[in-house]
Amino acid sequence: MTTHDTTETTESAVDPSEEGIDWQTKLRYFLNSDFVRSSPYWGIPFIIMGIAVYGGIGYNLAISFTDYAGIARPSFSSLDLEMYRRALADESFRAAAFQNFVLLVGFTSISLGLGLFLAVLLDYGIRYKETIQTIYLLPMALSFVVTAQLWLWMYSPGNGVLNIFVTALGFDSIDWLGDPRIALAAVIFALVWQFSGYAMVVFLAGLQSLPDDQFEAAKVDGASTTKTYVRIIVPQLKQASVGAAVVLMLFALKAFDFLYAITGNYRPPNGTDILATLMVREAFQYGQWAYGAAIATMLLLLSLAVIAPYLIFQHRQGSL
Amino acid sequence: MARVRLENITKRYGDETAVDDISLEVEDGEFVTFVGPSGCGKSTTMETVAGLTEPTEGRVYIGDDDVTGLAPKDRGVAMVFQNIALFPHMDVYENISFGLRLRKYDDEEVRRRVEEAADIVQLEGMLDRMPAEMSGGQQQRVGIARAIVRNPDVFLMDEPLANLDAKLRVHMRTELQRLHRELDATVIYVTHDQAEAMTMSNRIAVLNDGKLQQIAPPLVCYNEPTNLFVAGFIGSPSMNFVEGTLVEGGLETNNFTIGLDPGRLSGVSIGDDVTLGVRPEDVHLTQYADSLAAPTDPIDARTDVLEPMGDEVFVYLLLSEAAEGSMDQDPATSPNQLLMSVTPDTEIEANEDVDVVLDRSKIHLFDTATGDALLHGLTDRSEREPGTTPTEADS
């Protein structure tokens, strides 16, 4: 009880809630708090997420500052930005970044446009809506590797179905994926095929949430169907568009598996290299771990840059 | 402004008949309300006038023109919607001017007309607001301004007040009446609320099951309903109905008999079922009934539940012991119950035996089988046979 006696003498000078209670009581309070008692529930996902995601990001970032390559252990003694400088000076990195940008803009805008067009057609009242909706969504159910293989066959320069049409029309057969001038367009086309259904469903949900009164009001005011959609309906799909665009853009940034499958493993793709494929090739084919990590970090920053406007938009809408 | 004529309008959706052979005429500058329960076809009928629905059969005329096949924009109509249907991404000015801008009016003309319309519905200084920043009442004013600005021949209003709260609804009711007077406009108004219909209209068109039941001025619908449906629908609380049988010398019901000469009723004979209708305010306690010129014989009753409303008290009367235990029945249709309305200073308690009389001049008789009115008022003096008053349904 000696501790108790000493605290009592100083009680008047300090906050009793802080100093007047001995450490066992404090510990008991702490162990009984909601924070500690609920920890088995939030703690497990927190730890897994922390190690797997943020730990991974952190380790990747650390490696990107080293010169780690080949089978030696990484040395963290001299950390610098050399790999980032190397990437920016590297012709193939710049090409990949540019193609990635083209893929991002082309794929996202075409998918959104086509998806909106299909959604408006459906919304305007084509019968058998349910069936059509499913048909357009089906590509989404396929694995990217399967889609890639299908398109690889269709694009095949020798006996692919597209070239059968082309030669039947009297043209020379086209090497869709081999010709650097059109390979990227061919890839974008295949990706649009797979993703426009997704955009359509998002837009369709937005369209169907608009009350019929809006259409009737526009009609009584004298707007044609086209004008109604262009001036009244589509402007109200802002929220849906932003959501769909973010998903599509993020996919375009890291469309690794699709390109990996369609251009054949680690073979340097011809005109269709993007940051994700370049990163994997540098790291796992050439053993340039630090360089690959630097590319990965830049890819992450780009992804964050894509999400940021969306988060700001959501925040302004008051839903974040 | 113009008159509107519907000629044998029928609208079917597959096997469902939403509107069944409706013919009526709305005069130039008249305010006519389509009223009825939900699903009665009132909105569909209006949509055929607006051009949003094409009738399966029949013709629509606005002014002297057959507009049946015309698009809404070519009919000279403007519409106000229940859900207001403002365009949320446009500000008030853009909303009101949308129709004008589509028609390529020059900017100055658009601005002048928008400001004029905003002035009429008292929206000055709010033209740059977004709809989401406005109250429900203000939004509906924008909806009305959007209709006014186009200077239409006919205003169509589809339950425009239904989504507003009760207090605002009463306020907007008077606003709409003022507006009607100011614009001297032809208005067709749809509502399920009979109070709205009664207070605002020049004439009411009562619809049920897609059929026109009666079209007449509000008080004619109230005092001389053409059938059981109109009698029960117009007026709140609803009219009491007591089913009975026509006998020699009167109408016999479960609990009382009303004296009358059956010969005065055409279309029914002794032994036929006849329904007596009487409004709650025409049921009186015997001791307060001295001023009545023609009371019925006293009817024994027991008070059940009292509902003080402030300006009046609703008294639920049980006419026989059998009525007890059937509390959940609607007094308007239960043969052993009557709803009476008395003044608040009346001395009356629940579970009290009372004598009541009915005002014979306010008793309505209906053919139970067809629902058609047989007679309004049993006194010789004020006796009015249905059909002798000119109503649109008959002509």
HADDOCK unambig.tbl for C-alpha pairs under 7 A between the chains (distance, minus, plus):
assign (segid A and resid 213 and name CA) (segid B and resid 81 and name CA) 6.93 0.50 0.50
assign (segid A and resid 213 and name CA) (segid B and resid 83 and name CA) 6.91 0.50 0.50
assign (segid A and resid 213 and name CA) (segid B and resid 85 and name CA) 5.46 0.50 0.50
assign (segid A and resid 214 and name CA) (segid B and resid 85 and name CA) 5.19 0.50 0.50
assign (segid A and resid 217 and name CA) (segid B and resid 85 and name CA) 6.61 0.50 0.50
assign (segid A and resid 219 and name CA) (segid B and resid 72 and name CA) 6.59 0.50 0.50
assign (segid A and resid 219 and name CA) (segid B and resid 73 and name CA) 6.95 0.50 0.50
assign (segid A and resid 220 and name CA) (segid B and resid 72 and name CA) 5.06 0.50 0.50
assign (segid A and resid 220 and name CA) (segid B and resid 73 and name CA) 5.35 0.50 0.50
assign (segid A and resid 220 and name CA) (segid B and resid 78 and name CA) 6.42 0.50 0.50
assign (segid A and resid 220 and name CA) (segid B and resid 79 and name CA) 6.90 0.50 0.50
assign (segid A and resid 221 and name CA) (segid B and resid 73 and name CA) 6.13 0.50 0.50
assign (segid A and resid 221 and name CA) (segid B and resid 99 and name CA) 4.61 0.50 0.50
assign (segid A and resid 222 and name CA) (segid B and resid 73 and name CA) 4.49 0.50 0.50
assign (segid A and resid 222 and name CA) (segid B and resid 99 and name CA) 6.17 0.50 0.50
assign (segid A and resid 223 and name CA) (segid B and resid 102 and name CA) 6.79 0.50 0.50
assign (segid A and resid 232 and name CA) (segid B and resid 87 and name CA) 6.76 0.50 0.50
assign (segid A and resid 236 and name CA) (segid B and resid 89 and name CA) 6.59 0.50 0.50
